Amino acid sequence: MRSRDATYPRVRRSNPSMLNLFRKRVIPEPAAPRTVPAGRRVYAIGDVHGRLDLLDDLIARIERDDAARPSAHTDWVLLGDLVDRGPDSAGVIDRVIRLSNEYPNVRLLIGNHEEVFLGALDGDPESLKLFTRIGGRETILSYGIGEDDYDRLDWDTLSARIRAAVPDHHVAFLRQAEDVIEIGDYAFVHAGIRPGVSLADQRATDLRWIRDRFLGHEDDFGKMIVHGHTITDEPQELPNRIGIDTGAFESGRLTALGLEGKSRWFLATEGMAIVDDREGGRAAQP
Ligand SMILES: [Mn+2]
């Protein structure tokens, strides 16, 4: 889709026919309702960030919601950023793996935090340093490495300890995470997409990290984009995108979007924040 053209000629109010002509071009027609294919139901889950307590709660809510609706083929889409910041990233990955064993269609998108975690697990020193600056400390501790060791070990030793501590099946699970999932008129990504570039041609770095260029874009993207990555107090439901990262790791509010036919609905945990008494409080985004 092309973006709105700022140089488009101004229309004088005295010429209604011209106004209508230009309106057609400039103001999008009301879009047909976005749908998922008949017989399917989708639940997309926002950034979990180590909050196993909230993930358990939300999964139970989704299971009740799904059971209360007519039988359907149900997809679970995790929008990425399972890890970091919250206290139990290892437990969250275990839980999602268990979910994928319980249900046939559980799919994970790779978030920027998984990207950095995988880089650290590959032994890349810069990734490890970045990892520790964006909440990776909590992930490392959740794999049983002690706080004293975390503080004391040099980078090389810490890197080796992390690689030894994270089970192979966790690494394999993260490595099979996807960058884009398309279902009907919806496309699910972690962060967003670059305007003016087709879904097929998007760069991984945009899909996992983009903010302003995507968030500020007001025109249609073709598909309705469902994303996490950028925190808002409430889910953001706009004509061209739906953001469902409600900052669970500190708000206690983990949000899911349900989709079926033309319908959309939100499910969320109640919003019990954990107390964060660490020095400096939470890290800045990302
Ligand atoms: Mn995130």
Boltz pocket constraint, residues with backbone or C-beta under 6 A from the ligand:
constraints:
  - pocket:
      binder: B
      contacts: [[A, 47], [A, 80], [A, 81], [A, 111], [A, 228], [A, 229], [A, 230], [A, 245], [A, 286]]
      max_distance: 6.0
